[in-house]
Amino acid sequence: MGDIADRREAALAALAGALADDMEHDFANWPLAWQELGSDQPHNPIAHTALAGLDGFAATAARRYAGYGSAAWATDGEWATVGAAVGDGEQGLVCVSHVSVCCDVDGCFGACGLDARPRLKHRLLFNRDQTEGDVEVAVPPPPMEWGAESLKALLGGLAVRWVFSSGPARYESGTVATPPPEDCASFRSFASEAIRGHALWALGQCSQSSSPTVAQDGLEHDLAAELSALFTAGHLGIRYEPGLWASAAEWPTSLRSPAGWGVLLSAGSVALAGASLLVQAAAAAQSSAAVS
């Protein structure tokens, strides 16, 4: 079976292969199908953080191929803080799905007359044991409404949040260059170009780290930039308008190569900053609503 890291990498490689298949089958429409990897970003429902790297994409692969409605990562100690028992063993990848329940009686299905409330059903995938339980969660707030100025402010804020695990360096760029909104055919066009600019800038910072996953230019860099922009737009609830890349015809081959999972990993790392920011903002909004 291999260890946990091997299984995560295998899940990520399978995801890269599936993306390559979709690109070859219908290149014009693959972004619509795969933007869900951003809009359904797995996160830790206990600590309110977004899933990073291999963990996030392995969870997405499990959701996509095993039918889970969502996915989350949390330690057994974190689950215990909300009364959900998790079996002994290594920290695991916890996949969860949204369900509506009315009471604690199995099979009631509303006969008690109580209103259904949203809960999460969780199961451990990469743990020695597998247990089930319920974790109550709040209904997420409605999607944010974006305008040109609010989007530019968000991207500028993301640009100063970069901290790499290889050291304490923080990259501060002020703002990421964005096109004049009036020069774009629509807000969607403006947003896509602005997000793509942020992705290219962020990948440039990644290439300067001590252990870059993708080179600063070339085929894999183009593909990682397009995917990270697509995922980031998904986090923000913005329908992404794909860019024009001379290397696009070679992307499926790159995804199937031994380096294919690394391209997805780089794209996910870039998109993670936006996901974390929004997950934290949603948790803060829910907390404020509960207090008021």
Backbone bond lengths (Angstrom), bond angles and torsions (degrees), N, CA, C in turn:
res aa  C-N    CA-C-N  psi(-1)  N-CA   C-N-CA  omega(-1)  CA-C   N-CA-C  phi
1 M - - - 1.464 - - 1.522 112.51 -
2 G 1.364 115.76 -28.52 1.448 118.23 -177.14 1.508 112.15 81.87
3 D 1.338 115.97 169.17 1.457 118.45 -179.02 1.523 110.17 -83.82
4 I 1.345 115.35 -179.65 1.458 120.44 -175.33 1.528 111.09 -60.38
5 A 1.342 117.30 -43.61 1.465 120.24 -178.88 1.529 110.97 -61.40
6 D 1.349 116.55 -40.05 1.462 119.79 178.96 1.521 111.09 -62.54
7 R 1.335 115.70 -41.16 1.460 118.88 -178.03 1.527 111.21 -70.12
8 R 1.326 116.93 -36.45 1.463 119.11 176.14 1.526 110.32 -64.42
9 E 1.338 115.78 -43.82 1.464 119.23 -179.28 1.526 110.46 -64.04
10 A 1.334 116.98 -38.23 1.462 120.25 178.30 1.526 110.85 -64.37
11 A 1.338 116.45 -39.94 1.467 119.91 178.30 1.517 110.44 -64.19
12 L 1.336 116.43 -39.67 1.459 120.86 -179.77 1.524 110.73 -67.93
13 A 1.343 116.66 -39.97 1.463 120.19 177.62 1.526 110.82 -64.22
14 A 1.340 116.75 -37.87 1.466 120.09 177.47 1.520 110.70 -64.80
15 L 1.320 115.86 -37.97 1.458 120.20 178.83 1.528 110.40 -65.94
16 A 1.337 117.19 -41.75 1.465 121.16 178.16 1.526 110.53 -62.65
17 G 1.332 116.46 -39.38 1.458 120.06 178.23 1.519 112.45 -65.36
18 A 1.335 116.28 -40.18 1.465 120.12 178.38 1.523 111.04 -65.01
19 L 1.334 116.34 -38.63 1.460 120.31 177.26 1.526 110.42 -64.15
20 A 1.334 116.96 -41.55 1.466 120.71 177.85 1.527 110.80 -60.78
21 D 1.336 116.63 -41.55 1.470 120.36 178.58 1.526 110.95 -60.73
22 D 1.337 116.71 -44.60 1.462 120.35 -179.04 1.523 111.63 -65.71
23 M 1.341 116.48 -37.67 1.464 119.57 178.08 1.526 110.59 -61.54
24 E 1.327 116.44 -43.59 1.462 119.94 -178.34 1.526 111.66 -70.60
25 H 1.316 116.75 -34.05 1.464 120.64 -177.12 1.523 112.02 -73.29
26 D 1.335 117.08 -41.94 1.474 120.30 -176.70 1.527 108.37 -153.97
27 F 1.337 116.07 81.14 1.462 119.21 -173.32 1.518 112.33 -64.28
28 A 1.324 117.35 -29.79 1.466 119.91 -176.94 1.524 112.14 -68.36
29 N 1.331 117.23 -26.69 1.469 119.66 -171.60 1.525 114.96 -117.16
30 W 1.341 119.09 0.04 1.457 118.35 -177.26 1.531 112.99 -60.14
31 P 1.355 120.93 -32.65 1.471 118.07 -179.73 1.526 113.22 -60.52
32 L 1.333 118.05 -33.61 1.461 120.03 -179.71 1.518 110.87 -62.77
33 A 1.341 116.35 -41.80 1.456 120.12 -178.51 1.523 111.86 -72.00
34 W 1.320 117.21 -33.90 1.462 119.94 -172.49 1.520 113.90 -96.68
35 Q 1.329 118.25 -4.78 1.460 118.57 176.10 1.526 110.80 -66.16
36 E 1.340 117.67 -19.84 1.458 120.90 178.47 1.525 111.83 -60.87
37 L 1.336 117.91 -22.60 1.456 118.83 177.24 1.514 111.32 -65.33
38 G 1.331 116.93 -22.00 1.454 119.66 173.33 1.508 111.86 -90.18
39 S 1.333 117.03 -44.44 1.461 119.37 -175.69 1.518 112.22 -69.08
40 D 1.346 117.95 -26.04 1.456 121.68 178.39 1.525 110.88 -107.58
41 Q 1.312 117.28 37.99 1.459 121.64 -177.73 1.529 111.32 -53.92
42 P 1.340 118.17 118.89 1.463 119.76 176.57 1.527 110.73 -62.86
43 H 1.326 116.30 147.40 1.455 119.22 -179.55 1.520 110.07 -150.54
44 N 1.309 114.80 169.82 1.459 122.32 177.86 1.523 108.03 -88.23
45 P 1.340 118.69 110.59 1.464 120.05 -175.95 1.522 113.30 -75.61
46 I 1.327 116.59 -10.57 1.461 120.22 179.87 1.528 109.93 -90.89
47 A 1.338 116.40 -49.70 1.464 121.18 -177.21 1.527 112.45 -91.95
48 H 1.327 117.93 -6.96 1.473 122.98 -179.98 1.529 111.67 58.09
49 T 1.321 116.01 50.55 1.458 121.64 174.56 1.523 108.40 -127.16
50 A 1.327 116.64 153.04 1.459 120.65 178.95 1.521 109.80 -83.70
51 L 1.312 115.94 151.14 1.456 121.25 179.05 1.523 110.77 -71.14
52 A 1.321 116.32 140.35 1.455 120.96 -177.87 1.527 111.09 -106.41
53 G 1.307 115.20 150.61 1.447 123.23 165.53 1.513 116.17 49.31
54 L 1.337 115.44 -132.58 1.451 121.41 -175.69 1.516 112.43 -60.06
55 D 1.331 117.36 -37.02 1.459 120.23 -179.76 1.525 110.66 -60.21
56 G 1.335 115.95 -45.97 1.451 119.59 -178.58 1.513 112.82 -63.64
57 F 1.328 116.96 -44.32 1.455 118.89 -177.87 1.522 112.32 -75.62
58 A 1.336 118.02 -31.29 1.460 119.33 174.86 1.520 110.25 -65.29
59 A 1.330 116.53 -38.74 1.463 120.22 176.56 1.521 110.51 -64.01
60 T 1.328 116.08 -41.06 1.460 120.11 178.47 1.524 110.66 -63.92
61 A 1.335 116.30 -40.56 1.461 119.71 178.20 1.521 110.72 -62.53
62 A 1.333 116.86 -41.45 1.464 120.15 179.26 1.520 110.51 -64.21
63 R 1.324 116.18 -41.53 1.465 119.71 179.32 1.525 110.22 -64.79
64 R 1.318 115.87 -42.57 1.468 119.85 -175.50 1.527 111.45 -69.61
65 Y 1.344 116.95 -40.61 1.458 119.70 -173.25 1.523 113.62 -98.46
66 A 1.336 118.35 -22.97 1.463 120.55 -178.41 1.519 112.40 -103.42
67 G 1.329 117.51 -3.44 1.449 120.28 173.63 1.509 115.69 86.06
68 Y 1.342 119.18 11.25 1.456 120.24 176.93 1.529 109.59 -69.61
69 G 1.336 116.30 145.69 1.456 119.63 -177.58 1.510 113.70 -77.08
70 S 1.325 117.72 -24.42 1.454 122.03 179.74 1.517 106.12 -159.65
71 A 1.301 117.99 -174.78 1.457 119.22 179.66 1.509 110.08 -155.04
72 A 1.329 116.16 150.07 1.455 119.87 -178.99 1.517 110.33 -151.05
73 W 1.300 115.11 153.42 1.462 122.11 177.92 1.515 108.16 -116.69
74 A 1.321 117.03 130.06 1.458 121.27 175.00 1.520 107.86 -155.92
75 T 1.328 117.24 152.43 1.459 121.03 176.94 1.521 109.64 -79.88
76 D 1.340 115.54 164.83 1.461 118.34 178.55 1.522 110.70 -62.98
77 G 1.339 117.13 -33.85 1.460 119.75 178.10 1.514 112.57 -65.80
78 E 1.334 116.29 -38.28 1.465 119.83 178.28 1.528 111.04 -65.81
79 W 1.342 116.12 -42.55 1.464 118.06 177.47 1.527 110.81 -62.23
80 A 1.337 116.67 -37.07 1.464 120.05 -178.59 1.522 111.64 -63.28
81 T 1.336 117.68 -30.66 1.468 119.98 -178.61 1.522 112.30 -65.55
82 V 1.326 117.75 -19.80 1.465 120.53 178.35 1.524 111.31 -111.39
83 G 1.347 115.85 16.91 1.452 120.06 173.58 1.510 116.04 80.68
84 A 1.326 118.27 18.23 1.461 121.05 177.72 1.521 109.03 -104.91
85 A 1.332 116.74 118.50 1.459 120.72 -177.88 1.519 110.54 -78.36
86 V 1.328 116.03 133.89 1.454 122.28 177.70 1.515 107.59 -124.55
87 G 1.329 117.48 136.71 1.450 121.23 -176.29 1.513 113.12 -63.67
88 D 1.342 115.80 159.44 1.458 121.09 177.32 1.525 109.76 -63.22
89 G 1.303 116.39 153.89 1.456 120.13 178.53 1.508 110.96 137.31
90 E 1.318 115.57 -171.77 1.451 120.42 -179.54 1.522 110.68 -67.84
91 Q 1.314 115.28 159.66 1.460 118.28 172.42 1.523 107.90 -59.24
92 G 1.307 116.26 134.52 1.452 119.15 -172.74 1.499 113.94 -117.63
93 L 1.291 115.35 167.39 1.451 122.02 171.95 1.516 106.93 -85.23
94 V 1.324 117.19 118.20 1.457 121.80 -174.53 1.514 109.23 -103.32
95 C 1.315 117.79 113.24 1.453 121.28 175.87 1.516 109.03 -95.13
96 V 1.298 116.27 135.67 1.456 120.75 -178.01 1.513 109.33 -130.04
97 S 1.315 116.08 156.67 1.458 120.61 174.51 1.514 108.78 -134.09
98 H 1.325 116.08 145.81 1.459 120.76 179.47 1.523 109.79 -74.98
99 V 1.315 116.49 132.51 1.463 121.66 173.84 1.519 107.57 -135.51
100 S 1.317 117.26 158.48 1.460 122.04 175.14 1.519 108.37 -111.56
101 V 1.318 117.01 126.86 1.461 121.23 -179.29 1.515 108.72 -127.21
102 C 1.334 116.15 151.55 1.460 120.38 -178.89 1.519 111.66 -104.60
103 C 1.336 117.39 -33.10 1.462 120.79 -179.59 1.518 108.01 -154.54
104 D 1.311 118.25 -171.90 1.458 122.02 -176.55 1.523 112.90 -93.11
105 V 1.304 118.71 7.26 1.462 122.28 -178.99 1.527 109.23 -91.08
106 D 1.337 115.98 119.94 1.463 119.46 179.74 1.525 110.73 -61.78
107 G 1.332 116.20 135.46 1.454 120.69 175.98 1.508 115.40 77.61
108 C 1.340 118.43 13.47 1.463 120.12 -178.67 1.525 111.35 -70.30
109 F 1.335 115.93 -46.80 1.465 122.83 178.08 1.532 112.95 52.35
110 G 1.335 116.72 42.52 1.450 120.67 173.43 1.507 116.31 91.57
111 A 1.329 118.52 -1.74 1.462 120.37 -177.88 1.526 112.28 -65.52
112 C 1.335 117.03 -22.91 1.461 120.85 -178.69 1.526 111.90 -74.36
113 G 1.324 117.24 -16.28 1.456 120.65 179.37 1.516 114.42 88.07
114 L 1.336 118.19 -3.83 1.463 121.10 179.09 1.530 109.80 -78.84
115 D 1.339 115.16 149.91 1.462 120.01 177.63 1.525 109.95 -69.01
116 A 1.339 115.90 139.69 1.460 120.04 177.15 1.518 109.70 -69.88
117 R 1.308 117.35 146.23 1.456 122.43 178.74 1.530 108.62 -131.65
118 P 1.319 117.30 147.16 1.466 119.51 -177.65 1.519 111.29 -73.30
119 R 1.314 116.12 137.90 1.457 121.85 174.63 1.525 107.88 -141.40
120 L 1.310 115.40 170.44 1.456 120.13 177.30 1.521 109.37 -113.09
121 K 1.311 116.20 131.92 1.455 121.67 172.60 1.522 106.58 -99.50
122 H 1.331 117.64 125.21 1.458 117.65 -175.65 1.525 111.42 -120.70
123 R 1.325 115.02 149.38 1.454 121.43 176.06 1.520 107.33 -141.81
124 L 1.320 116.53 141.76 1.458 120.14 178.02 1.522 109.74 -86.47
125 L 1.316 116.37 133.08 1.456 120.62 177.09 1.522 111.88 -97.85
126 F 1.312 117.52 -48.51 1.448 120.83 -174.13 1.520 110.14 -107.14
127 N 1.312 117.03 55.85 1.452 122.05 177.94 1.522 107.28 -135.31
128 R 1.325 115.98 158.01 1.456 119.99 -178.63 1.523 111.07 -64.64
129 D 1.324 116.55 -35.25 1.457 122.07 179.90 1.523 109.75 -113.37
130 Q 1.292 116.12 162.78 1.463 120.45 176.92 1.516 108.64 -134.97
131 T 1.318 116.35 119.82 1.453 121.10 179.03 1.513 108.73 -127.90
132 E 1.311 116.12 164.19 1.455 120.69 179.57 1.518 110.01 -126.28
133 G 1.307 116.23 151.35 1.453 121.15 178.09 1.506 109.66 -169.27
134 D 1.305 117.25 175.88 1.458 122.24 -179.41 1.514 110.09 -112.74
135 V 1.314 116.22 138.89 1.456 122.41 175.61 1.516 107.31 -127.34
136 E 1.316 116.97 119.55 1.455 120.41 -177.25 1.529 109.91 -77.06
137 V 1.307 116.66 135.33 1.465 120.91 179.98 1.518 109.59 -133.62
138 A 1.321 115.15 155.24 1.460 120.11 178.65 1.525 109.96 -80.87
139 V 1.306 116.43 154.22 1.460 121.02 175.29 1.529 108.24 -69.72
140 P 1.341 119.10 129.22 1.466 120.00 -177.75 1.518 112.00 -64.78
141 P 1.341 117.27 153.14 1.467 120.60 178.69 1.519 110.42 -69.26
142 P 1.324 118.45 162.07 1.468 120.56 178.96 1.527 110.62 -65.75
143 P 1.345 117.67 157.31 1.465 120.73 179.65 1.527 111.43 -58.04
144 M 1.331 115.51 149.12 1.457 120.32 178.80 1.526 110.37 -74.45
145 E 1.317 115.10 148.94 1.461 120.89 174.05 1.526 107.84 -95.04
146 W 1.329 116.46 124.46 1.454 120.57 -175.79 1.523 111.14 -105.78
147 G 1.341 114.98 145.92 1.448 123.13 170.13 1.516 107.60 -128.05
148 A 1.320 117.49 174.95 1.460 120.61 -176.85 1.525 111.47 -59.24
149 E 1.333 118.21 -45.23 1.463 120.67 -176.32 1.524 111.81 -70.38
150 S 1.341 117.15 -42.02 1.462 119.08 -179.28 1.525 111.07 -66.94
151 L 1.339 117.62 -35.35 1.456 120.30 177.91 1.523 110.84 -68.52
152 K 1.343 117.54 -42.54 1.462 120.22 177.67 1.524 110.86 -61.94
153 A 1.328 116.87 -39.16 1.462 120.34 178.76 1.525 110.92 -64.38
154 L 1.329 117.19 -41.10 1.459 120.64 179.14 1.522 111.14 -63.79
155 L 1.337 117.53 -47.50 1.459 120.53 -179.37 1.520 111.15 -63.78
156 G 1.327 116.91 -37.37 1.461 119.62 175.97 1.516 111.29 -63.95
157 G 1.335 116.71 -38.45 1.459 120.38 177.51 1.518 112.28 -67.03
158 L 1.320 116.97 -39.46 1.461 120.09 178.58 1.525 111.37 -63.49
159 A 1.321 116.26 -33.09 1.456 120.56 -175.88 1.520 112.81 -65.05
160 V 1.323 118.36 -19.57 1.468 119.79 -179.57 1.522 111.27 -105.22
161 R 1.345 118.06 12.23 1.458 121.33 -178.49 1.524 112.70 -102.19
162 W 1.328 117.55 4.83 1.457 119.63 -174.05 1.524 111.80 -75.52
163 V 1.326 115.89 119.81 1.463 122.53 173.20 1.521 106.54 -134.24
164 F 1.329 117.68 122.82 1.455 120.32 -176.59 1.526 111.03 -97.49
165 S 1.326 115.05 146.26 1.463 120.45 -179.18 1.520 111.78 -66.24
166 S 1.332 118.28 -18.60 1.457 121.35 -179.60 1.520 112.57 -74.17
167 G 1.312 118.39 -8.74 1.456 119.93 -179.52 1.504 111.40 173.60
168 P 1.335 117.45 179.01 1.468 120.64 -175.15 1.518 114.74 -84.41
169 A 1.343 117.69 4.90 1.465 119.61 -174.71 1.520 111.42 -62.15
170 R 1.301 116.57 135.84 1.465 122.23 175.62 1.531 107.63 -119.21
171 Y 1.306 116.10 127.77 1.455 120.67 -178.43 1.521 109.43 -93.52
172 E 1.303 116.94 123.74 1.458 121.30 -180.00 1.528 108.45 -122.11
173 S 1.325 115.85 118.59 1.463 118.87 -177.18 1.523 112.13 -112.06
174 G 1.333 117.45 -2.25 1.458 119.58 -172.35 1.510 109.42 80.50
175 T 1.299 116.97 -90.63 1.466 120.97 176.66 1.518 109.47 -135.62
176 V 1.315 115.65 154.55 1.455 121.79 174.15 1.521 107.85 -87.79
177 A 1.325 117.33 134.96 1.463 121.07 -178.63 1.524 110.50 -59.71
178 T 1.312 116.70 132.00 1.465 121.98 178.30 1.525 109.22 -127.51
179 P 1.329 117.72 151.04 1.468 120.10 -179.28 1.526 110.35 -72.86
180 P 1.332 118.63 153.93 1.468 120.18 173.66 1.526 109.48 -61.61
181 P 1.332 118.50 126.75 1.471 119.92 -178.24 1.521 113.27 -54.98
182 E 1.339 116.37 -34.36 1.470 119.04 -177.18 1.532 112.27 -69.86
183 D 1.344 117.53 -15.92 1.460 120.25 179.06 1.525 112.51 -86.84
184 C 1.323 117.31 -3.39 1.462 121.40 -176.95 1.529 110.22 -104.89
185 A 1.328 115.68 149.52 1.459 120.68 -175.49 1.523 112.79 -68.62
186 S 1.333 117.42 -26.04 1.462 121.28 -177.21 1.518 108.95 -159.08
187 F 1.334 116.71 168.51 1.460 119.31 175.66 1.524 110.35 -63.14
188 R 1.321 117.05 -38.41 1.464 120.04 178.44 1.521 110.82 -58.72
189 S 1.343 116.38 -42.43 1.458 120.80 178.60 1.527 110.69 -64.72
190 F 1.331 116.86 -44.59 1.458 121.15 177.78 1.522 110.85 -61.24
191 A 1.335 116.57 -48.25 1.459 120.69 -176.98 1.520 111.19 -62.02
192 S 1.329 117.22 -42.46 1.461 120.80 -178.83 1.521 110.97 -63.59
193 E 1.343 116.70 -42.89 1.467 119.92 179.88 1.525 111.19 -68.28
194 A 1.332 116.84 -38.59 1.464 120.17 179.17 1.524 111.01 -66.46
195 I 1.329 117.26 -43.70 1.466 121.35 179.62 1.525 110.22 -65.96
196 R 1.328 116.92 -38.09 1.461 120.52 177.61 1.524 110.35 -64.11
197 G 1.333 117.20 -38.76 1.460 120.27 176.47 1.515 111.80 -62.47
198 H 1.336 116.94 -40.38 1.461 120.76 176.88 1.527 110.23 -63.54
199 A 1.350 116.99 -42.40 1.457 120.54 -178.96 1.526 111.19 -62.64
200 L 1.322 116.99 -43.47 1.464 120.47 179.06 1.518 111.12 -63.53
201 W 1.350 116.70 -41.48 1.462 120.13 178.03 1.524 110.57 -63.02
202 A 1.338 116.46 -45.59 1.456 120.36 -177.18 1.523 111.58 -65.55
203 L 1.327 117.57 -39.17 1.463 119.93 176.73 1.521 110.89 -63.96
204 G 1.327 116.86 -33.25 1.459 119.88 175.00 1.511 111.73 -61.77
205 Q 1.338 116.94 -37.68 1.452 120.09 176.78 1.529 110.51 -68.65
206 C 1.340 116.51 -39.71 1.462 120.19 178.52 1.525 110.95 -60.45
207 S 1.331 116.99 -39.10 1.461 120.47 -177.35 1.518 111.80 -68.43
208 Q 1.345 117.53 -16.92 1.459 121.14 178.98 1.528 112.11 -92.17
209 S 1.352 117.68 -2.83 1.460 120.08 -179.68 1.521 109.27 -74.62
210 S 1.336 116.75 171.99 1.460 120.71 -175.90 1.525 112.30 -71.79
211 S 1.344 118.00 -20.47 1.468 120.54 -179.36 1.525 110.26 -137.55
212 P 1.358 117.06 69.05 1.467 119.38 -178.18 1.521 111.48 -64.84
213 T 1.346 116.82 142.23 1.461 121.68 177.84 1.518 110.97 -89.85
214 V 1.327 117.12 -31.26 1.459 122.28 -177.66 1.518 108.81 -129.03
215 A 1.333 117.00 139.42 1.459 121.18 179.20 1.521 110.73 -64.01
216 Q 1.348 115.55 163.27 1.460 120.87 -174.98 1.521 112.76 -71.42
217 D 1.317 118.82 -19.49 1.461 120.68 176.81 1.526 108.72 -147.58
218 G 1.335 116.23 174.28 1.449 120.48 179.23 1.515 112.84 105.06
219 L 1.325 115.01 -175.41 1.460 123.08 -174.49 1.526 112.74 -57.17
220 E 1.328 117.28 -51.13 1.463 119.99 -176.80 1.525 111.34 -65.36
221 H 1.332 116.67 -34.16 1.463 120.54 177.85 1.527 110.36 -64.63
222 D 1.340 117.25 -43.82 1.469 120.73 178.14 1.525 110.76 -59.63
223 L 1.328 116.16 -46.77 1.463 120.98 -178.12 1.523 111.21 -64.55
224 A 1.333 117.17 -43.50 1.465 120.35 178.93 1.523 111.15 -63.01
225 A 1.339 117.05 -38.63 1.466 120.53 179.18 1.523 110.72 -64.17
226 E 1.339 117.01 -44.82 1.464 120.38 -179.51 1.533 111.01 -64.45
227 L 1.329 117.23 -42.59 1.466 120.24 -179.37 1.522 111.48 -68.02
228 S 1.334 117.23 -42.17 1.465 119.11 -179.40 1.523 110.88 -65.79
229 A 1.335 117.69 -36.90 1.466 120.45 176.02 1.524 110.39 -65.73
230 L 1.329 116.65 -41.68 1.466 121.26 178.87 1.524 110.79 -61.32
231 F 1.345 117.10 -46.42 1.461 120.77 -178.30 1.530 110.90 -67.28
232 T 1.342 116.66 -40.47 1.464 119.86 179.54 1.523 110.53 -62.86
233 A 1.322 117.07 -44.09 1.465 120.21 177.09 1.520 110.44 -59.64
234 G 1.332 116.55 -37.45 1.456 120.08 177.17 1.511 112.20 -62.60
235 H 1.341 117.01 -42.27 1.468 120.81 176.35 1.524 110.80 -57.15
236 L 1.328 115.93 -39.32 1.464 121.10 -174.51 1.523 112.73 -84.90
237 G 1.328 117.39 -5.01 1.458 119.93 -178.75 1.514 113.20 74.44
238 I 1.338 117.06 25.44 1.467 122.38 -179.69 1.526 108.83 -108.20
239 R 1.320 117.51 127.61 1.461 120.51 178.25 1.522 108.93 -70.88
240 Y 1.308 116.17 121.47 1.458 122.00 -171.72 1.526 111.73 -82.35
241 E 1.323 115.39 138.53 1.463 122.71 175.68 1.526 107.43 -103.93
242 P 1.339 118.35 110.22 1.468 121.10 -172.31 1.521 113.46 -57.29
243 G 1.335 115.01 150.69 1.450 121.28 176.41 1.522 111.25 -84.57
244 L 1.316 116.18 171.43 1.460 122.45 178.54 1.526 107.84 -105.71
245 W 1.340 116.88 115.85 1.456 121.88 -175.35 1.528 109.03 -125.70
246 A 1.324 116.95 131.23 1.463 120.74 179.13 1.523 111.67 -65.24
247 S 1.334 117.13 -25.23 1.466 121.17 -175.62 1.522 113.46 -90.27
248 A 1.343 118.62 2.44 1.466 121.59 -169.71 1.527 113.28 -58.34
249 A 1.321 118.24 -35.65 1.464 120.60 -177.36 1.527 112.02 -63.56
250 E 1.326 117.13 -22.37 1.465 120.91 -177.84 1.525 113.03 -94.56
251 W 1.324 118.27 -1.64 1.458 120.68 -176.01 1.529 113.94 -61.74
252 P 1.349 120.02 -43.98 1.463 118.31 179.75 1.526 113.01 -56.79
253 T 1.329 117.00 -41.82 1.464 120.57 178.89 1.520 110.71 -62.64
254 S 1.329 116.88 -41.03 1.458 120.97 178.96 1.526 111.28 -63.25
255 L 1.329 117.03 -41.07 1.463 120.63 -179.38 1.522 111.94 -65.61
256 R 1.319 117.95 -30.91 1.469 121.16 -179.36 1.522 112.38 -84.82
257 S 1.308 117.40 -8.79 1.460 120.88 -179.53 1.528 110.32 -75.78
258 P 1.342 118.25 167.23 1.468 120.16 177.46 1.525 113.32 -57.61
259 A 1.344 116.89 -22.33 1.470 120.25 179.89 1.519 112.42 -89.46
260 G 1.325 117.95 -1.89 1.460 120.54 -174.15 1.513 114.07 -60.46
261 W 1.353 116.72 -41.71 1.465 118.22 -179.34 1.521 110.77 -67.10
262 G 1.339 118.02 -28.64 1.459 121.02 178.27 1.517 112.36 -67.62
263 V 1.341 116.43 -32.91 1.463 120.29 176.59 1.524 109.81 -64.37
264 L 1.337 116.94 -45.01 1.460 120.67 177.10 1.522 110.87 -62.13
265 L 1.323 116.08 -39.77 1.464 120.20 -179.74 1.522 110.90 -62.83
266 S 1.330 117.49 -43.49 1.466 120.61 178.15 1.519 111.13 -63.73
267 A 1.330 116.46 -43.76 1.464 120.22 179.35 1.517 110.59 -61.48
268 G 1.324 116.54 -41.85 1.457 119.76 179.22 1.507 112.72 -66.16
269 S 1.338 117.18 -35.41 1.464 120.41 179.54 1.519 111.18 -65.26
270 V 1.330 116.55 -39.24 1.462 120.49 177.99 1.522 110.44 -66.09
271 A 1.335 116.47 -44.45 1.463 120.64 -177.71 1.521 112.12 -71.95
272 L 1.341 117.40 -20.60 1.462 120.80 -175.04 1.520 112.60 -61.51
273 A 1.331 117.26 -36.08 1.467 119.34 -177.99 1.522 111.04 -58.77
274 G 1.321 116.51 -44.00 1.459 119.98 177.79 1.506 112.12 -66.64
275 A 1.338 116.73 -39.24 1.460 120.20 -179.99 1.520 110.96 -63.95
276 S 1.331 116.80 -45.00 1.468 120.38 -179.32 1.520 110.95 -62.04
277 L 1.329 116.14 -42.63 1.459 120.49 -178.86 1.525 110.57 -61.39
278 L 1.327 117.02 -42.48 1.457 120.64 -177.44 1.521 112.03 -74.18
279 V 1.338 117.72 -37.02 1.466 120.57 176.73 1.522 110.21 -61.97
280 Q 1.337 116.36 -43.52 1.463 120.35 179.13 1.526 110.90 -65.50
281 A 1.338 116.73 -39.97 1.463 120.12 179.54 1.521 110.84 -65.21
282 A 1.345 116.66 -39.20 1.461 120.13 178.85 1.521 110.82 -64.82
283 A 1.340 116.56 -41.07 1.464 119.98 178.97 1.524 110.71 -64.14
284 A 1.346 116.70 -40.49 1.466 120.42 179.01 1.522 110.88 -65.41
285 A 1.340 116.42 -39.49 1.464 120.18 179.32 1.521 111.14 -65.00
286 Q 1.332 116.58 -40.30 1.458 120.51 178.70 1.526 110.77 -65.41
287 S 1.346 115.84 -39.67 1.459 120.09 179.53 1.524 111.03 -64.79
288 S 1.345 116.57 -42.55 1.465 120.60 179.40 1.524 111.16 -64.65
289 A 1.338 115.91 -39.84 1.464 119.81 179.68 1.521 111.02 -64.97
290 A 1.344 116.26 -37.19 1.459 119.94 -179.45 1.523 111.19 -67.71
291 V 1.348 116.57 -37.19 1.466 121.15 -179.51 1.524 110.85 -69.31
292 S 1.347 116.75 -41.08 1.460 120.56 -178.27 1.524 111.43 -74.35
